[in-house]
Amino acid sequence: MDPQGSVGSSLRQRAADSAFVAGAVDAASRVLTVLLSIIAGRLLGPTEVGTLALAVTIVTILSMTGFFWETAAVLVNRGASDAACATAATVLRTLSASVLLGLGLWLRSPLSVHLTSTPAAAEKLSALLGILLWLLLIEALAGHPRVILQRRLELRALAWLQLLAALLFVGGALTLLRPGFGTVGMAWAQVVSAGVVALLTWRRPGKGRFGGWPGAEVWRGVTRGTWRLFTGGFLGFLSTRTDNMLVAGAIGETGMSIYSMAYNASRLPLNVLERVASSVFVPNLARIRDDAGRMQSAVDQALRHFYLAAVPVSTALLVSAPALVEVVLGARWLPLVPCLRVMCLGVIVAPTLYTAGAVIVALGRAQWIGMMSAALLLFQVLAIPPLTRRFGPLGAAFSDLASLTLLTAGVCRAATFASPTTRWRLGRCLGLPALAASCAGLLAWGGALVPVSRPLVLSIQLGIIALGYPLLLLAWGGGDRLQDFLSLLRGRAGRLSSP
């Protein structure tokens, strides 16, 4: 047996299993966050939820700038010590976080007035920003052990810490919601949970010790890597976050909360696919990018699995939206139903976007996505405000669908240019799942005509889709797709449970 091959295979298996754990933990964390959003939506009103969403959006955008320092340190040449790279990233991120914290505290009041429609909402947004902005410094100070863990591929520890942070946040927020602390209590729960997890990250034996001051080469490597990542990725990230602020600036925080809640619900199944594409699909493609046949097989398989899993979930959201919103959030959130249905149509293009994006990144052309994201951001700035003022949250939903479609077209074209031999067989991958889900959805739509309570209507509709979709797939020759997908899930779950 070849020792090097054995080690390489073991490393690939370890990375794949870690990615599977990370994806599972990410999905669990998102479920917890969704549950909290549901409870907050029932206890609070759209105005309060919208104000909190604005504060979180602003802090998330600022926090993302610090994320690039750590990623660059992870990617620095292996000749540099783990501790030196971690120290450089921590120092640089802490400095940038301190500057952003100061600017944020200084500008929070005028920014709050611009983004809200009433003085009371502006005062609440300013107070929330005064709490949440401290997350920038907490996350920066915990960067040192995180970088070391990532460079040593100890990814499971980070995944479980992420889940612990979600549990602490959700538990603390629920505890403080009931006594009447509202959104302020949720903000403090976020800060406290981040602080606790930061301390636990530092307590891992041998992971948080400074190993001396980094040399000049390490500083240059981290700085250059951060600049490349920032220019290639920040605009893409920004284009997925500025829509909330554009909508709020056009119609206020209440309308924005309707749009934001619909966006989050429609993106829930797609976010899981995006995580899988970035953490599992990209590394696999990077290893086989010189083999055209294997590249084509990997792309076809990814598109089949992505569409097979995402289409029925989005169909269920689209069909059952009125009953689902009324049962889960309450009748006062029913205005988000049209927005949710429009955004659910994004499932037609999203799997192609994530797959094509993974191909571009694996081939070393990530900067192309950054350039297209800049054009997308310009489109959003030009399209969202006027359409939102004219048609309300529904106009913003159509703008989101249009921007997602345009980005998919651009990324898919770029992927074809980067890998000319790869064919995008969308009809073969999307056709059967879309047909089966559409027919099951039409059958489920009739469930709303039954004169029974809303919870029972919701159960009937979801049950029809859950049973009808796989049965129709089997009847129309899609049994092999189902079997392949289930085998993939069983294989990953078996490796995860094995010692």
TAURGI-V676189 format. One record per pair of residues at least 4 apart in sequence whose C-alpha atoms are under 6 Angstrom apart, sorted by sequence separation. I is the first residue (numbers start at 1). J is the second residue. D is the distance in Angstrom with one decimal. If there is no record, write none. Layout:
BEGIN
((I | J | D) (I | J | D))
END
This chain:
BEGIN
((5 | 9 | 6.0) (22 | 26 | 5.9) (36 | 40 | 6.0) (37 | 41 | 5.8) (40 | 44 | 5.5) (46 | 50 | 5.9) (56 | 60 | 5.9) (59 | 63 | 6.0) (89 | 93 | 5.9) (90 | 94 | 5.9) (93 | 97 | 5.9) (97 | 101 | 5.9) (100 | 104 | 5.9) (104 | 108 | 5.6) (108 | 112 | 5.9) (129 | 133 | 5.6) (135 | 139 | 6.0) (150 | 154 | 5.9) (167 | 171 | 5.9) (168 | 172 | 5.9) (169 | 173 | 5.9) (173 | 177 | 5.9) (177 | 181 | 5.5) (181 | 185 | 4.8) (220 | 224 | 5.9) (221 | 225 | 6.0) (222 | 226 | 6.0) (226 | 230 | 5.9) (229 | 233 | 5.7) (230 | 234 | 5.1) (234 | 238 | 5.9) (238 | 242 | 5.9) (245 | 249 | 6.0) (248 | 252 | 4.3) (251 | 255 | 5.9) (256 | 260 | 5.9) (257 | 261 | 5.9) (267 | 271 | 5.8) (276 | 280 | 5.4) (277 | 281 | 4.7) (278 | 282 | 5.6) (285 | 289 | 5.6) (302 | 306 | 5.9) (304 | 308 | 5.9) (306 | 310 | 6.0) (307 | 311 | 5.6) (316 | 320 | 5.9) (317 | 321 | 5.5) (320 | 324 | 5.7) (321 | 325 | 5.9) (323 | 327 | 6.0) (324 | 328 | 5.9) (325 | 329 | 5.3) (326 | 330 | 4.4) (346 | 350 | 5.9) (352 | 356 | 5.9) (353 | 357 | 5.9) (361 | 365 | 5.4) (369 | 373 | 6.0) (379 | 383 | 5.9) (380 | 384 | 5.4) (384 | 388 | 5.8) (387 | 391 | 5.9) (388 | 392 | 4.5) (391 | 395 | 4.8) (408 | 412 | 5.9) (415 | 419 | 6.0) (416 | 420 | 5.1) (426 | 430 | 5.7) (427 | 431 | 5.2) (430 | 434 | 5.9) (433 | 437 | 5.9) (434 | 438 | 5.9) (437 | 441 | 5.8) (441 | 445 | 6.0) (459 | 463 | 5.9) (464 | 468 | 5.5) (465 | 469 | 5.5) (468 | 472 | 5.9) (474 | 478 | 5.1) (483 | 487 | 6.0) (487 | 491 | 6.0) (490 | 494 | 6.0) (149 | 154 | 5.1) (176 | 181 | 5.7) (177 | 182 | 5.1) (248 | 253 | 5.1) (326 | 331 | 4.8) (360 | 365 | 5.2) (361 | 366 | 4.6) (388 | 393 | 5.9) (473 | 478 | 4.7) (474 | 479 | 4.7) (116 | 122 | 5.6) (202 | 208 | 5.1) (360 | 366 | 6.0) (388 | 395 | 4.8) (248 | 256 | 5.1) (387 | 395 | 4.9) (388 | 396 | 5.1) (113 | 122 | 5.1) (176 | 185 | 5.3) (247 | 256 | 5.6) (448 | 457 | 5.8) (112 | 122 | 4.8) (73 | 85 | 5.3) (384 | 396 | 5.5) (112 | 125 | 5.8) (173 | 186 | 4.6) (112 | 126 | 5.8) (447 | 461 | 5.6) (384 | 399 | 5.8) (73 | 89 | 6.0) (173 | 189 | 5.4) (321 | 337 | 5.8) (109 | 126 | 5.5) (172 | 189 | 5.1) (444 | 461 | 4.6) (108 | 126 | 5.5) (70 | 89 | 5.5) (69 | 89 | 5.3) (169 | 189 | 5.3) (444 | 464 | 5.5) (169 | 190 | 5.3) (318 | 341 | 4.8) (169 | 193 | 5.4) (168 | 193 | 5.4) (440 | 465 | 5.2) (66 | 93 | 5.4) (165 | 193 | 5.6) (440 | 468 | 5.3) (440 | 469 | 5.7) (314 | 344 | 5.5) (437 | 469 | 5.6) (436 | 469 | 5.5) (436 | 472 | 5.6) (97 | 136 | 5.5) (97 | 137 | 5.7) (306 | 351 | 5.9) (94 | 140 | 5.1) (93 | 140 | 5.6) (90 | 143 | 5.4) (90 | 144 | 5.5) (339 | 394 | 5.2) (353 | 408 | 4.8) (360 | 415 | 5.5) (142 | 198 | 5.1) (356 | 412 | 5.4) (87 | 144 | 6.0) (145 | 202 | 6.0) (86 | 144 | 4.7) (339 | 397 | 5.4) (356 | 415 | 5.6) (86 | 147 | 5.3) (145 | 207 | 5.1) (145 | 208 | 4.7) (82 | 148 | 5.6) (63 | 136 | 5.7) (74 | 147 | 6.0) (51 | 125 | 5.8) (55 | 129 | 5.7) (262 | 336 | 6.0) (282 | 358 | 5.2) (286 | 362 | 4.7) (74 | 151 | 5.4) (266 | 343 | 6.0) (285 | 362 | 5.8) (258 | 336 | 5.2) (262 | 340 | 4.7) (266 | 344 | 5.3) (274 | 354 | 5.9) (282 | 362 | 5.5) (304 | 429 | 4.9) (308 | 433 | 5.7) (312 | 437 | 5.4) (296 | 422 | 5.4) (319 | 445 | 6.0) (83 | 210 | 6.0) (83 | 211 | 5.1) (84 | 214 | 4.7) (323 | 454 | 5.6) (115 | 248 | 5.7) (29 | 163 | 5.8) (115 | 249 | 4.9) (236 | 370 | 5.8) (259 | 393 | 5.4) (117 | 252 | 5.1) (232 | 367 | 4.5) (250 | 385 | 5.5) (323 | 458 | 5.5) (116 | 252 | 5.2) (18 | 155 | 5.9) (22 | 159 | 5.3) (29 | 166 | 5.7) (116 | 253 | 5.6) (233 | 370 | 5.5) (236 | 373 | 4.6) (18 | 156 | 5.8) (232 | 370 | 4.4) (235 | 373 | 5.7) (239 | 377 | 5.0) (235 | 374 | 5.7) (250 | 389 | 5.8) (73 | 222 | 5.3) (72 | 222 | 5.3) (72 | 225 | 4.8) (72 | 226 | 5.2) (69 | 226 | 5.4) (68 | 226 | 5.3) (51 | 253 | 5.9) (50 | 253 | 5.0) (50 | 254 | 5.7) (47 | 253 | 5.9) (50 | 256 | 6.0) (47 | 254 | 4.4) (50 | 257 | 4.1) (46 | 254 | 5.4) (46 | 257 | 5.7) (19 | 279 | 5.8) (42 | 329 | 5.3) (41 | 329 | 5.9) (38 | 329 | 5.9))
END
